[in-house]
Amino acid sequence: MIYLNITVVIFVFLIIFYLLGKVISSILNRKFSLEEGIIIGFSLFILLINLNFFYFNTNIFFILSILLPLIFLEKNFSFSETIQFFKIFRNTSILITFSLIIIFIYGYQFIVFRGNFYDYFSYLSTASIISNNSFQSIKNIISQNNSDFFLDYSKFIFARPSSQILISIIHSYSPLNIFYSGYTFKLLCLILSQISAYSLFFYILKNKKKSLILSFGFIFSSFYFYIYEIDALSNLLAIPILLIVLKNTLSFIKNLKDNYLMDCFIYSFLFSILFVIYPEIASVFSIPIALFIITEIYREKLYKQKKILFFPLLFLPIFFVLIPLYSSTIDYLINNQIKGGLNSHVDYWGYFGAYILGKSNPIYDQNIVDQVKYLWGEKKGFIELLTFIHNKNYELNNKLYLMNVLPSLFGFFHLTTNISYGNVNYIFIFVLSILNFTLILKIFKNIKNIFLLKKPIFIFLKILLIFYFFFSFYLLFNYQIWSLIKLFSFFGVIMFILISLNIKKNKLSINYVILTLLVIFPFYKYSEFNNGIGKLDSFPSIMKPQLKNNVNWEINYKNLANCTKFENVLEDKMKFIYVSIILYEFNVKNNNDNVCKITFKNKNFKITKTNG
């Protein structure tokens, strides 16, 4: 039944996004491609759920029931066009099937959380609170300075809350529990990203079949799966919008020249929603996007035309969207993310970035991690840290680890060496030798052609690459390694284009050998159960393996139904939060006037009656 529920939820949301896209099409009297219409509708939905949460506190489907009939305002509306929507669902059935097979084979233990359980439980905790409380009620909870671990997460309603709000809607209007709702959310992001990627690649290649292949190639590559595995939910939700924004950046000047001003307004609206979902990624890309638009204005000599005086008005949607959501967007960016991203001294990079050294690099050993943290905390020089890591690799007989760096960065982590492989490593070393040479040659050729060619797409890629290079150098020079890793993940689709396409003067073509090798990654990663971890290696799919090796995360919900009050006596923070999320779902309180007690013993959560 769980498989049917997830499928129905996905289907319903895709229909809603499609119909909302038709609403905008009707109001503006503009036709969009099927894929772009869905993403535009999704963007409108994100705006609606944010405004509804912060201001209206009504049933979101009541708002939709008012908006959706507006599709009949479209002059040439035809139900036959709606049938085309089902082609999207046919294509995305591959992703749905893949995700449901994972649940069928590996079950709840596998999907309850993946990489960064701290962030994931934070997202689900906030989503659960939103499901049961209005914005005003949550503000009251915050003002009470509640010391409860779980209720502390109510403060995150101002931290780019779109993901949490959407999960809460999935949870509130479906029979799925909060953890399956989180998994369904990730699947929905996966599907929307594929749809958006198809739209971007079709604009570039003008070939439906090749664009479809590339869109699935991107989704199954580690450029996307890295974000998927570490449970970076806001980043996941932002990718569909980012890809469409990048695509529409290329057509922005043409629309301006041809006086398609409504298309320019839609572009600004999409960018504003990107900012609402994930302010950091919008801020990062705003710089190269602005540079490209300014460059094209000068190339096309639009600055000589009178209409350029009205150019700033095209960005009014950004103002009108962001001002009502100031606290969770602009204020959050300035007071949290910019300070943390450019001036932090956090050591997350060891977990999130050590995979580039290969499957069995020593950074994954807890003792060595502690030593690295100590050196980092003592603010030792970066060269000293690299020397320490280099020496530890040699001590563990991982002497050729440098051959893993470039392949790991560009999506071929599954082909790197592993100490446990023994003599089989020689085969991998041979493959890596060819792969390193191929990647260096390909990247060099593609970058050279990008800098030589004059079409808008190559100018845009050139600006993106230059910006990435200088910003990376700045972060590295200022010792901001974690921010450097995030920046690389933001530019994942650019790196994917750089290696999956053959960029030549008169032709763009797919490198099918590289693309085939890229899409093997998730199948390698999910080829083992391993207590819900998958392949255990240095890829950040699990932060603390013991939390899956030593814990069975499934709780018998039937036993919960027999209790009215609980005493949660778990001392471990993550177990406490996990149980608190479940209890909150049942609308019961954690107190001492209890009927049941929840404890942990022999890898399992125990529910025992104490009175009543």
BELMO-V486228 format. One record per helix or strand. SS is the DSSP state (H for helix, E for strand). FROM is the first residue (numbers start at 1). LEN is the number of residues. If there is no record, write none. Layout:
BEGIN
SS&FROM&LEN ; SS&FROM&LEN
END
This chain:
BEGIN
H&2&27 ; H&34&23 ; H&60&14 ; H&79&5 ; H&85&22 ; H&108&4 ; H&117&16 ; H&135&9 ; H&149&10 ; H&162&11 ; H&178&28 ; H&208&13 ; H&222&8 ; H&233&25 ; H&261&17 ; H&279&21 ; H&302&3 ; H&306&19 ; H&326&3 ; H&330&14 ; H&349&9 ; H&362&3 ; H&366&12 ; H&382&14 ; H&403&7 ; H&413&3 ; H&419&34 ; H&456&22 ; H&481&10 ; H&492&9 ; E&501&3 ; E&508&3 ; H&512&7 ; H&521&5 ; H&530&3 ; H&546&4 ; H&557&5 ; E&566&3 ; H&573&13 ; E&590&1 ; E&596&6 ; E&604&6
END
